[in-house]
């Protein structure tokens, strides 16, 4: 039986490239492609793939939050996260969200297949390229007893990712099907919990902790 895979990447050339590579493998079948976080959550719910190969830097909910929601809906789905980032904070956050593998986008096809086969055996796969940075991240987090964002509710994390992607209150309201007043309330609670008092500092915090799809310059 073939491994049923969904792909999530907002760059068409990259996404199609991965599809072509995976479909050359005799034991893999790509059953869906998504271009943003909300779309891959819906696709995972409807298609129930074995594995989701997902870019961390997705629009309309980044890969970290998408991972968290997919795993909450269906813990059996394996998430293989891909990213240009090699920072421990990004990898650490997506692993905490439920990803069972993390690879830099510079990885070889051989390593990608090793990771897919590992997660299908219920094993965790972390690329040797970034293993040291992830270990350091979790060691530092242990010393500091977790990051402040752990105090946020799932909905607050969702709102946070959309705020730092530049969405307006009205756009967030429409995207999440809640009132603008509710979005404003969530934003206030987020800032209170994180002890941050302006949007600029909120964006800097989110980038530092790997909570946003924005690339750090």
N, C-alpha and C positions, 0 to 999 in steps of 0.2 A: 504493500500500500504506500502511495506517495505521501510525502510531507506537504501539507496544504499551507501555503504561505500567502500572507498579505503584505504589501509594501506600502510604506508611507514616507514620501519625500516631496517637497514642493517644487523641486527642480526636475522638469520632465526628462531632460537628457540623462540625469543621474538615475532616475527611477526606471526609465526604459533600459538603461544599461544593466542595472541589477536584474531586471526581469530577464533580459537576454541571457545573462550569465547563469542565473538559477535554472532557467528552462533547459539549459544544456545538460544539467545534472539529471541522471536517470531516476533519482528518487525524489525529485522536487516538482511541485506544481504551483504556479502562481495563480491564485484565484481572485485577486483583487488589488487595485491600486488606489491610494488616497493621497490627497495633496495638502491636507491640513489636519490638525489635531482632532477637531470635532468630527471630521469625516471618517477618520480611522476608528474612532470610538464606535460610531454607528455601524461601520463595516464589520468590525470585529463582533459586534452583537448579532448582526444578521447572518454572517457567513461562518462564524465559529471556526476560524483557522487554527491550525496546530501552532503556528509561529507567526508573529508579527515582526517584520524587519523594519525598524523605524528610526528615522533621523530625529535627533533630539531637538533640533532647531526648526520646529514647525510653526507656521502661523495659526491663528485662531485656536489657541491652546498648544503649548509646546509639548514635546515628547515626554517630559517628566510628568506633567499633569495627565496627559493622555494615557500613559502607562498606568498611573494610579487608578484611573477610572475603568480602564479595560480589566485590570486585575480584580477590581471590586465587583465588576459584573460577572466575570468568568475567570476564576483563579487558575483554571487548567491551561489557559492560553499562555504560551511562552513569548516573552518580549525580548528581542535582540536589538539593543540600542546601538545606533551608529552616530558618530559625531566627528566634526573637525577638531573639537576641543579635546585636549589631553589633560585639562585641569582636573584635579581630584574632586573639586566641589561639584562639577557637572556630572562626572561619572558616579560619584557617591550619592548624589540626590536621585538619579534615575534608578540606581540599584535599590535604594531605600524605597522608592516608589513601587518596586516590584519587578524590574527587569532582571532577567536571568543571564544575560550576556551583554558585554559592552566592548565595542571595537572602534578604533579610529577608522575614518573613511579611507585612510591610506592602506588599510589591510589588504592582503592578497585574497584571491578567490579561495585558495586552499584554506586559509584561516577562517574565512566566512563559513565554509562548509564544516570545518571542525567545530565551530561555535554552534551551528544549527544542529549537528548530530549530538553535541554535548547536551544542549537544552532538551532535546527529545529524550534523552536518558535521565532527565531530571537533575542534571548537573549544571553548576554555574560556570560560565566561561568568561574570564577577564583577559583581554589581550596582554601579553607580557610587556608590550610597549608602555602600558600605563599602570601596571600593577603596583609599582612603588608609590605613585602619586595617590592611588586610591587607598592604599594601606595608611599612608601619612594622613589623608583626610579623616579617616575613621579614628585614627589615634588622637588627632587634634580634637575631633568632635567629642570623643570620650572624655578628654580632659576638661572640655568646656560644658560637658553634660548636655549635648545636643544643640541644635541651632534654633534661633528664635522662631523661625517659620514653622517648626513643629507644633506651635501653639495655635496655628491657623486651622480653621475648619476646612473641609474639602471645598465648599463653596467659596470661602475667602481666598483660598489658593487659586481657584479658577478665576475669580475676579482680578486678583493680583496679576496673573499672567496676561490678561487682556489689557489692564491698565498700562503695564510697562511696554506692551506692543503698540501703544499709542491710540487705543480705542477710546472714543468719547463715552460719557455716561449713557447717552442715548444709544450708541452702537452696542455697548455691553448689555444694556437693558433688552434690546431686540435679540441679541445673540443668545442670551440665557433665559429669555421669556419671563423676565421679572420687571417690576416697576423701576423707574429711575430713582425713586426714593429709596428702594431697597438697595440698589447699587451704591448710592451715596452712603447709606448706613454701613454696608460692607467695607467701603473704603475707609470710613472713620474707624471701624473696629480693627482693620488691618494696621493702620498707622498707630493706633493705641497699643496694640499687642507688640509691634516691632519697635515701638518708641521712636518712630520716624514722623516728621512733621511737614514734609513737602514732597512733591512728586519726584523732583530731581534726586533726592536722597533715596527715595523708594526704588527708583530705577537702578541706581548704583548698587543698592543692597541686593536687588534681585539678580543683577548680572554677576555680582561676586559669589552669590550662593548657587548659581546655575539654575535659577528659577524662571529665566526668560529665554526666549529664542533669539534675542538680539545678540549679535556678535560683538564681543568686547574688542575695542580698538587698541 
